[in-house]
Amino acid sequence: MTQVDSQDFSQGEIAYLRLHAAIKAGQFQPGDRLRETDVAARLSLSRTPVREALRKLESDGIVEHRARIGAVIRSLSHPEVVELYEMRVVLERTAAEMAAKHASPAEIDVLEDMNTQIRAVRDDMQAASALNQDFHRCIYLATRNRFLLESARALNNALMLLGPTTLVDDARIKVVCEQHGVIIEAIRDGDVERAGNAAQTHLQTSLRHRLKAIRS
């Protein structure tokens, strides 16, 4: 029995957690229609808890209800994507700077290992994307600042609405890993300014790729 199936959760909570995880993993994409019967069958649940989960996801801003269509995963507009990345730059620059002050050698080694794993799974976009998310989360954890971590968590729902990963080919993954390497090196050296600059450059590059994907 998985954690999501724990008796500590109601059926509605289980449905919410499973559907939230499926959206985060890219099994459902922005713009996808979420029919209760389809979602229930896919997640091996009954329709009533799925209906409850959809209402909660709507309150989270992940799902919207459209007339004559029903529940649909929200898609971010061009301005919303830019605004989201503006906030990510602020938070991730701060996180990298604070990690340069507080990260332990073991945490830095974990970042190195994750970056190596991203290169190793470059043929699996979803695996690379998941590792990339873990990489950035580890930087936040290394800040030793619970309030910064909570601020990052507040963006999680919006990040789920960005759509498919931009880690679509070897060239893109190479750039990402090289930029990760610069961030790691600056954190290891305790160079606060360089770590912040590297994180900002990384997010700006990611935004350019994201906007290019929106236009295509």
C-alpha positions as CSV (number, residue, x, y, z in Angstrom):
1,M,0.0,0.0,0.0
2,T,1.5,3.4,-1.0
3,Q,1.5,6.5,1.1
4,V,-1.4,7.9,-1.0
5,D,-3.5,4.8,-0.2
6,S,-3.0,5.2,3.6
7,Q,-6.0,4.8,5.8
8,D,-5.1,8.3,7.1
9,F,-6.6,9.7,3.9
10,S,-10.3,9.9,2.8
11,Q,-11.2,8.6,-0.7
12,G,-11.5,12.2,-1.8
13,E,-8.0,13.0,-0.5
14,I,-6.6,9.9,-2.2
15,A,-8.2,10.9,-5.5
16,Y,-6.8,14.5,-5.1
17,L,-3.2,13.2,-4.3
18,R,-3.2,10.7,-7.2
19,L,-4.6,13.2,-9.7
20,H,-2.2,15.9,-8.5
21,A,0.7,13.5,-8.9
22,A,-0.4,12.4,-12.3
23,I,-0.6,16.1,-13.5
24,K,2.8,16.8,-12.0
25,A,4.3,13.8,-13.8
26,G,2.9,15.0,-17.1
27,Q,0.3,12.2,-17.5
28,F,-2.2,14.9,-18.0
29,Q,-1.3,18.1,-19.7
30,P,-2.5,21.7,-19.7
31,G,-5.6,22.0,-21.9
32,D,-6.6,18.3,-21.3
33,R,-10.2,17.7,-20.5
34,L,-10.7,15.8,-17.3
35,R,-13.9,13.7,-17.6
36,E,-14.8,12.1,-14.3
37,T,-15.4,8.6,-15.8
38,D,-12.0,8.7,-17.7
39,V,-10.1,9.9,-14.7
40,A,-11.8,7.4,-12.4
41,A,-10.9,4.5,-14.7
42,R,-7.3,5.7,-15.2
43,L,-6.7,6.1,-11.5
44,S,-8.7,3.1,-10.4
45,L,-11.2,5.2,-8.3
46,S,-14.9,5.8,-8.2
47,R,-16.5,9.0,-9.7
48,T,-17.5,10.5,-6.3
49,P,-14.0,11.1,-4.9
50,V,-12.8,12.1,-8.4
51,R,-15.5,14.8,-8.5
52,E,-14.3,16.0,-5.0
53,A,-10.7,16.0,-6.2
54,L,-11.6,18.1,-9.3
55,R,-13.3,20.7,-7.1
56,K,-10.2,20.9,-4.9
57,L,-7.9,21.2,-8.0
58,E,-10.2,24.0,-9.2
59,S,-9.8,25.9,-5.9
60,D,-6.0,25.4,-6.3
61,G,-6.1,27.1,-9.7
62,I,-4.9,24.0,-11.5
63,V,-8.3,23.1,-13.1
64,E,-10.9,25.4,-14.5
65,H,-14.5,24.6,-15.5
66,R,-15.5,25.6,-19.0
67,A,-19.1,25.8,-20.2
68,R,-20.2,22.8,-22.3
69,I,-16.8,21.2,-21.8
70,G,-16.3,20.6,-18.1
71,A,-13.1,20.4,-16.1
72,V,-10.0,21.3,-18.0
73,I,-6.4,21.7,-16.8
74,R,-5.5,25.4,-17.0
75,S,-3.0,26.6,-19.6
76,L,-0.9,29.6,-18.8
77,S,-0.9,32.6,-21.2
78,H,2.3,34.1,-22.5
79,P,2.2,37.0,-19.9
80,E,1.5,34.5,-17.1
81,V,4.5,32.4,-18.1
82,V,6.7,35.5,-18.1
83,E,5.3,36.6,-14.7
84,L,5.9,33.1,-13.3
85,Y,9.5,33.1,-14.4
86,E,10.1,36.6,-13.0
87,M,9.1,35.1,-9.6
88,R,11.3,32.0,-10.2
89,V,14.3,34.2,-10.9
90,V,13.8,36.1,-7.7
91,L,13.4,33.0,-5.6
92,E,16.0,30.8,-7.3
93,R,18.6,33.5,-7.3
94,T,18.1,34.0,-3.6
95,A,18.1,30.2,-3.0
96,A,21.5,29.8,-4.8
97,E,23.0,32.7,-2.9
98,M,21.9,31.3,0.4
99,A,23.0,27.8,-0.5
100,A,26.4,29.2,-1.2
101,K,26.5,30.3,2.4
102,H,24.9,27.2,4.0
103,A,25.2,24.1,1.8
104,S,27.1,21.2,3.3
105,P,29.7,19.2,1.3
106,A,27.3,16.3,1.3
107,E,24.5,18.4,-0.2
108,I,26.8,19.7,-2.9
109,D,27.8,16.1,-3.7
110,V,24.1,15.2,-4.1
111,L,23.7,18.1,-6.5
112,E,26.6,16.8,-8.5
113,D,25.2,13.3,-8.6
114,M,21.7,14.5,-9.7
115,N,23.3,16.6,-12.5
116,T,25.2,13.5,-13.6
117,Q,21.9,11.5,-13.6
118,I,20.2,14.0,-15.7
119,R,22.8,13.5,-18.4
120,A,22.5,9.7,-18.0
121,V,18.7,9.7,-18.6
122,R,18.7,12.2,-21.5
123,D,16.7,9.7,-23.6
124,D,13.9,9.8,-21.1
125,M,12.4,13.3,-21.0
126,Q,10.1,12.7,-18.1
127,A,12.9,11.1,-15.9
128,A,15.2,14.0,-16.8
129,S,12.5,16.5,-15.9
130,A,11.8,14.8,-12.6
131,L,15.5,14.9,-11.7
132,N,15.7,18.5,-12.7
133,Q,12.9,19.4,-10.3
134,D,14.7,17.4,-7.6
135,F,17.9,19.3,-8.3
136,H,16.3,22.7,-7.8
137,R,14.5,21.5,-4.7
138,C,17.8,20.4,-3.2
139,I,19.2,23.9,-3.7
140,Y,16.2,25.2,-1.7
141,L,16.7,22.7,1.0
142,A,20.4,23.7,1.3
143,T,19.4,27.3,2.1
144,R,18.3,26.3,5.6
145,N,15.5,28.8,5.3
146,R,12.0,27.4,5.8
147,F,10.3,30.6,4.6
148,L,12.1,30.6,1.3
149,L,11.2,26.9,0.9
150,E,7.5,27.7,1.6
151,S,7.6,30.5,-1.0
152,A,8.9,28.0,-3.6
153,R,6.2,25.5,-2.7
154,A,3.6,28.2,-3.3
155,L,4.7,28.3,-7.0
156,N,4.4,24.6,-7.4
157,N,0.9,24.6,-8.8
158,A,1.7,27.2,-11.4
159,L,4.8,25.3,-12.4
160,M,2.6,22.3,-13.1
161,L,0.8,24.3,-15.7
162,L,3.8,25.1,-17.8
163,G,3.2,22.0,-19.9
164,P,5.7,19.5,-21.3
165,T,9.3,19.8,-20.3
166,T,11.8,21.8,-22.4
167,L,14.4,19.0,-21.9
168,V,13.5,17.6,-25.4
169,D,16.9,16.8,-26.9
170,D,20.6,16.3,-26.1
171,A,21.5,19.9,-27.0
172,R,19.1,21.3,-24.5
173,I,20.0,18.8,-21.7
174,K,23.7,19.7,-22.3
175,V,23.0,23.4,-21.8
176,V,21.0,22.7,-18.6
177,C,23.7,20.4,-17.1
178,E,26.4,22.9,-18.0
179,Q,24.5,25.7,-16.3
180,H,23.8,23.5,-13.3
181,G,27.5,22.8,-13.1
182,V,28.3,26.5,-12.9
183,I,25.7,26.9,-10.1
184,I,27.2,23.9,-8.2
185,E,30.8,25.2,-8.6
186,A,29.8,28.6,-7.2
187,I,27.9,27.0,-4.3
188,R,30.9,24.8,-3.5
189,D,33.2,27.8,-3.6
190,G,30.9,29.8,-1.3
191,D,30.7,32.5,-4.0
192,V,27.4,34.1,-3.2
193,E,27.3,36.6,-6.1
194,R,28.4,34.1,-8.7
195,A,25.9,31.5,-7.5
196,G,23.0,34.1,-7.8
197,N,24.1,35.2,-11.2
198,A,24.4,31.6,-12.4
199,A,20.9,30.8,-11.2
200,Q,19.5,33.9,-12.8
201,T,21.1,33.0,-16.1
202,H,19.8,29.5,-15.9
203,L,16.2,30.6,-15.4
204,Q,16.4,33.2,-18.2
205,T,17.6,30.5,-20.6
206,S,14.8,28.3,-19.5
207,L,12.3,31.1,-20.1
208,R,13.6,31.6,-23.7
209,H,13.1,27.9,-24.4
210,R,9.7,27.9,-22.8
211,L,8.5,30.9,-24.9
212,K,9.9,29.3,-28.0
213,A,7.9,26.2,-27.3
214,I,4.7,28.3,-26.8
215,R,5.2,29.9,-30.2
216,S,5.8,26.7,-32.1
